[in-house]
Amino acid sequence: MFSLHTLLFMCCALSCVTSGEDVITVFGYEDSAAVVSCPYAEGYEDYEKYLCKADCGSDDDVLITTSQRNKYKYSIDDDKRSRIFRVTISNLRFEDAGKYWCGVSRTGKDLYTEVKLEVGKDIWDQTPTKIQGNEEGSVSIRCRYETEPVNNLKYICRGNRRSTCLRQALVTSNNRRNGRFTLTDDKNAKDFTVTISSLKLNDSGWYLFGVQRDRGWDEFCAFDLKVKGEKFKLSNMLYS
């Protein structure tokens, strides 16, 4: 892909890249995937594109090109109508975090845009707030948030995996009601409440409440719900 002359020129050029583009910051969770979206200027639709790491100083630094499509944990797609090529990095590891470059091959110096990839923990490991409810009853759980703007999407899922929470949402602020789950959002108080009605014993377990952010990782609250059965309520009535 690179001649010796081009490599020497590139090594000098990359230390002072001044394309005028902002650094593209990408966030991803461990064991999941991250997508790097690389825009390019009109006229370069048919040029080869690629993603490289470190300083792009050798062929070994080039992770994937548009002539390869798939390579190891990387895949690439070039949307020529929108002039954006996207690289998906699968099976993320913490060591994948760092500096990358979106590159467009051309005669002379290639075009570069710097990419910063941040990799965070997927599993929520902070202690959840414990909540109790009674079988066939209802429970309302409130989550306070700091995210601006307050109109950003809110959602709830079961479990403690942040990467899949939105995709597996039980209810969101867009639909507000889904079966036994109802979501209300108090934007003045900056908290949202999810009510679960007709509780079942198998509703017990972890729940994540998420607020989508425009940049960075979503904001979360975690709850551990325990639903008590009819036998427990009857025992309390007998001894009260």
TAJODA-V356961 format. One record per residue. N is the residue number from 1. RES is the residue in three letters. D_CENTER is the distance of its C-alpha to the mean C-alpha in Angstrom with 2 decimals. Layout:
N:RES:D_CENTER ; N:RES:D_CENTER
This chain:
1:MET:32.40 ; 2:PHE:33.73 ; 3:SER:37.41 ; 4:LEU:38.65 ; 5:HIS:39.48 ; 6:THR:36.03 ; 7:LEU:34.42 ; 8:LEU:36.73 ; 9:PHE:36.04 ; 10:MET:32.27 ; 11:CYS:32.45 ; 12:CYS:34.32 ; 13:ALA:32.21 ; 14:LEU:28.75 ; 15:SER:29.92 ; 16:CYS:30.50 ; 17:VAL:28.05 ; 18:THR:28.58 ; 19:SER:27.15 ; 20:GLY:26.52 ; 21:GLU:22.82 ; 22:ASP:20.26 ; 23:VAL:18.04 ; 24:ILE:14.74 ; 25:THR:12.00 ; 26:VAL:8.79 ; 27:PHE:6.07 ; 28:GLY:5.14 ; 29:TYR:6.44 ; 30:GLU:10.12 ; 31:ASP:11.57 ; 32:SER:8.69 ; 33:ALA:8.27 ; 34:ALA:7.32 ; 35:VAL:9.30 ; 36:VAL:11.79 ; 37:SER:13.72 ; 38:CYS:17.23 ; 39:PRO:19.77 ; 40:TYR:23.46 ; 41:ALA:26.78 ; 42:GLU:29.18 ; 43:GLY:31.58 ; 44:TYR:29.28 ; 45:GLU:28.21 ; 46:ASP:30.32 ; 47:TYR:29.67 ; 48:GLU:27.82 ; 49:LYS:24.29 ; 50:TYR:22.53 ; 51:LEU:19.94 ; 52:CYS:21.54 ; 53:LYS:20.92 ; 54:ALA:23.05 ; 55:ASP:25.86 ; 56:CYS:26.25 ; 57:GLY:29.69 ; 58:SER:30.39 ; 59:ASP:29.64 ; 60:ASP:27.89 ; 61:ASP:25.20 ; 62:VAL:24.40 ; 63:LEU:21.59 ; 64:ILE:21.95 ; 65:THR:23.92 ; 66:THR:24.29 ; 67:SER:27.47 ; 68:GLN:25.73 ; 69:ARG:22.82 ; 70:ASN:21.70 ; 71:LYS:22.26 ; 72:TYR:21.26 ; 73:LYS:17.43 ; 74:TYR:17.13 ; 75:SER:17.65 ; 76:ILE:18.47 ; 77:ASP:19.33 ; 78:ASP:21.40 ; 79:ASP:21.54 ; 80:LYS:24.90 ; 81:ARG:25.31 ; 82:SER:22.39 ; 83:ARG:22.98 ; 84:ILE:19.45 ; 85:PHE:18.80 ; 86:ARG:15.43 ; 87:VAL:14.86 ; 88:THR:12.54 ; 89:ILE:12.44 ; 90:SER:12.49 ; 91:ASN:13.17 ; 92:LEU:11.66 ; 93:ARG:14.08 ; 94:PHE:14.47 ; 95:GLU:17.23 ; 96:ASP:15.08 ; 97:ALA:14.09 ; 98:GLY:16.50 ; 99:LYS:18.14 ; 100:TYR:18.19 ; 101:TRP:20.14 ; 102:CYS:19.95 ; 103:GLY:23.57 ; 104:VAL:26.07 ; 105:SER:29.39 ; 106:ARG:32.57 ; 107:THR:36.12 ; 108:GLY:36.35 ; 109:LYS:33.26 ; 110:ASP:29.92 ; 111:LEU:27.40 ; 112:TYR:24.39 ; 113:THR:21.28 ; 114:GLU:19.66 ; 115:VAL:16.01 ; 116:LYS:14.48 ; 117:LEU:11.70 ; 118:GLU:10.45 ; 119:VAL:9.56 ; 120:GLY:9.31 ; 121:LYS:10.81 ; 122:ASP:9.34 ; 123:ILE:12.58 ; 124:TRP:13.53 ; 125:ASP:16.90 ; 126:GLN:18.43 ; 127:THR:21.44 ; 128:PRO:20.91 ; 129:THR:23.45 ; 130:LYS:26.06 ; 131:ILE:27.15 ; 132:GLN:30.18 ; 133:GLY:31.41 ; 134:ASN:34.33 ; 135:GLU:34.46 ; 136:GLU:35.08 ; 137:GLY:34.36 ; 138:SER:31.31 ; 139:VAL:28.96 ; 140:SER:27.05 ; 141:ILE:24.14 ; 142:ARG:23.10 ; 143:CYS:20.01 ; 144:ARG:20.47 ; 145:TYR:17.84 ; 146:GLU:18.04 ; 147:THR:15.45 ; 148:GLU:17.26 ; 149:PRO:18.08 ; 150:VAL:19.06 ; 151:ASN:18.61 ; 152:ASN:14.80 ; 153:LEU:13.73 ; 154:LYS:14.39 ; 155:TYR:13.99 ; 156:ILE:15.14 ; 157:CYS:14.76 ; 158:ARG:16.87 ; 159:GLY:16.19 ; 160:ASN:14.13 ; 161:ARG:10.99 ; 162:ARG:7.85 ; 163:SER:5.73 ; 164:THR:8.50 ; 165:CYS:9.62 ; 166:LEU:9.24 ; 167:ARG:10.55 ; 168:GLN:13.30 ; 169:ALA:14.12 ; 170:LEU:17.84 ; 171:VAL:18.31 ; 172:THR:16.64 ; 173:SER:18.31 ; 174:ASN:18.83 ; 175:ASN:21.10 ; 176:ARG:22.14 ; 177:ARG:24.18 ; 178:ASN:23.63 ; 179:GLY:26.58 ; 180:ARG:27.10 ; 181:PHE:24.00 ; 182:THR:24.40 ; 183:LEU:22.12 ; 184:THR:23.77 ; 185:ASP:22.35 ; 186:ASP:24.76 ; 187:LYS:23.49 ; 188:ASN:26.54 ; 189:ALA:26.04 ; 190:LYS:22.22 ; 191:ASP:21.75 ; 192:PHE:21.00 ; 193:THR:22.89 ; 194:VAL:22.46 ; 195:THR:25.80 ; 196:ILE:26.29 ; 197:SER:29.81 ; 198:SER:32.14 ; 199:LEU:30.50 ; 200:LYS:30.83 ; 201:LEU:31.10 ; 202:ASN:28.13 ; 203:ASP:25.93 ; 204:SER:26.13 ; 205:GLY:23.12 ; 206:TRP:19.78 ; 207:TYR:17.70 ; 208:LEU:14.49 ; 209:PHE:14.69 ; 210:GLY:11.60 ; 211:VAL:11.80 ; 212:GLN:9.36 ; 213:ARG:9.61 ; 214:ASP:10.66 ; 215:ARG:9.64 ; 216:GLY:7.77 ; 217:TRP:6.07 ; 218:ASP:7.37 ; 219:GLU:10.95 ; 220:PHE:12.46 ; 221:CYS:16.02 ; 222:ALA:17.25 ; 223:PHE:20.52 ; 224:ASP:22.87 ; 225:LEU:25.15 ; 226:LYS:28.59 ; 227:VAL:30.72 ; 228:LYS:34.43 ; 229:GLY:36.79 ; 230:GLU:40.09 ; 231:LYS:42.13 ; 232:PHE:40.64 ; 233:LYS:41.52 ; 234:LEU:45.02 ; 235:SER:45.64 ; 236:ASN:44.82 ; 237:MET:47.21 ; 238:LEU:49.99 ; 239:TYR:49.88 ; 240:SER:49.21
